Amino acid sequence: MTDSDIADFVTSFAAAWSTRDGQRFLDLWHENGLLHSPLYDRPVRGREFKALTDMIIKFAPDQVWQLLDWTWRLTACGAIVVIEWQSTRVVEGARFDWRGVDKITLVDGKIAEEIVYFDSAPLRARRSGEKLEALVKF
C-alpha cells in the first residue's frame, strides 16, 4: 500500500461517516472483519455495517463525526491506520462532544479489524443522568 492508497482509504472512511451511508461502510470492510467498540455489546462484523449504520441514524440522528488527524504504517499483511476523530451531538439543547481513536487493520485495502478507543464515562454519565466528576481534583 502507498501513501496515496491510505489517503484514499481515509477519505472514503470520512465520507462514509459524513454521509452515514451503510453501503459506503460495507464497501470498506471485509465481510468477516470485526469492529470492537465500547459502544456495542459485542463485536460487529463487517457485513453488519448497513444495519449498524441504520441503528446509529435512528438513535443518534444528529451525530456529526469529524476526522481530526491520521497516520499509518505498513505491516506484513497490509497496513495499520490510526484515525483520531471527534463526534458531536446536541443533548438537551447543549452541544456534547467526545473524542476517540480508531486503530484499523487493512488487508487487501479493506478493514479486517477496527478497534475503537474512547472514554465512555461522559456518555455513560449522560445516559444515567449523573454528573461527571473528575477522579482527581488538581
N, C-alpha and C positions, 0 to 999 in steps of 0.2 A: 504494500500500500504506500501511496505517496502523500505528501503534504496536501496536494490538490484533492486526492480521494477523500482524505479525512475532512478537509474543509467542506467538501460537497456533502459528506455524511452529516456533519454538524449543522449545516444549513438546512438539510432535509429534516433533521430531528427538530430543530427550532420551528420550521414551517409546519410540521405535524402538530406541534403544541399550539402554534399560533392559530391554525385553522380548526384544531380539535377534530381532525378528520381521521376516523378509525382506519380507513383504507391506507392513508399515508403512514400511520403507525405500523399496520400489518406489513407494508412493503419494506420496512426497516428491519424486521425481525425474522430470524429462523423460526420455523413453525414450532419447534420444541424448545426454543430459547426460554430462559427463565428470568423474570423480574422479581427481585427481592426488595420489598419496601415496608417500612414500619406502618404504612397506612392500611395494608391489607392483611387479612387473617391467614393467608397462605401465599406461596409463590404463584405468580401469574405466568402462564405460558404465552409465548409469542402469538400463537393462533387465537388467543382470547382477547387481543387488543381492541377489536371492534366493540365487543361487549363492555370492556373496561372503559373505553372512551365514552360510550353511551352512558355508562353509570356516572362518570365524572361530570358530564354535561348535565345530567339530571340532578345530582346532589350539589354541584358547585357551578351553576350556570355562569356566574360572574368571575370565575377564577381566571386570572391572567398569569401566564408563565413567561418569564423573561430569561433569556440567555445572558449571563454576565461575563463568563470567560471560559476558556477550554484549553486543554493541552493533550498531548498524545505521545505514545511510544510504540515502536514495533515489538511484536512478540514472534515466537517461532511459528505460531498458527495464524497470525493476523495482526491485531493491534489492540491496545488498551486506550480508550478515550475517557478523559475526565472532564465533566461538564459542571461548571458552577452556575447555579440558577437562583432565581427568586420567584416566588408565587405571591400573588396578591388577591385578596377578596375584600368585599365590603361586608362587615358583620355588624348588625345592629347600628347601622349608619356610620360606622367608623372603619377606616382602612385597616386591614390586618395583613401583615407581610410575614413570610418566613423564607429562609434561605436553605439551600442544601447543595449537595454534590452527588453526581451520579458517576459511578465507575462502570464503564461499558466495555465488554469484551466483544470485539468484532472478529468474526471468522468468515472468510469469503465476502467481506464487505457488509455483512448483516450481523445484527445483535444476537449473540449466543447467550449472553448473560448481562444483566444490568443490576447493580446493587445501588440502592438509593440511601444516602446518609443525610439525616437532618434531625434536629432536636424536635421531637414531637411533643415536648412538655407544653409549649404555648397552645397547640391545637387541643391537647387533652384538657388543659385548664379551661379553655374557651368552651369546649363541649360540656364540661361538668358545671360551669358557672363559677368556678373557683378563681380567686385572684392569684395570678402567677407572681410568686415572690422569689427573689434571689436566695440561693442557698447560703451565700456568704455576703455579708454587707462589708464593703470596702471603703 
